[in-house]
Amino acid sequence: MSTILHDPSPQSSPPGWGEEDTRTIAPLIPACPVTAHTFPMPGRVRPPEEIARLSAAAKAMRRGGATQIEIARALNVPGSTIARWAGEGGWRVCDMAAEMPPLESAPGEEEDEPSLEEMRAELNDRLNRIRASFTVEQMEAFAHENGGIMTETEKENHRAYRREYGYKD
């Protein structure tokens, strides 16, 4: 079932409309679905040099442990832009976890090819180490940035989690 937005024939025009007002808007509608690449995003366009400088600074801050919201505020760049740069540049939290050096095995222990379950467990441990590196305040800011809140129980659980990985509050 299709909907006619406006029939350009003079008989269908509302009273008082002139002939020039009976155009349809169909030619103005793009033939393909609108994507993020179809139209420029709002905001000022940054020169490539500035993008490179800000992206490098954001990467350094992220590797230093800053949260996305802290980076966005410090550099005056939207969080969505920081997330896009991190995805394009390979410095998202999950990318950094994959870059961590492998866990060392005990001396004399044979190194067999790990099973899929062991690889998942190691990756989860790496991600947990990164998560534990964030303070409760940083986690609370992250939750707030994403429209949520941390309950007192969640805060206490995160403090215990940090202690488990050797961090002090």
Secondary structure by P-SEA (a helix, b strand, c coil): cccccccccccccccccccccccccccccccccccccccccccccccaaaaaaaaaaaaaaaaacccaaaaaaaacccaaaaaaaaaaacccaaaaaaaccccccccccccccccaaaaaaaaaaaaaaaaaaccaaaaaaaaaaacccccaaaaaaaaaaaaaacccc
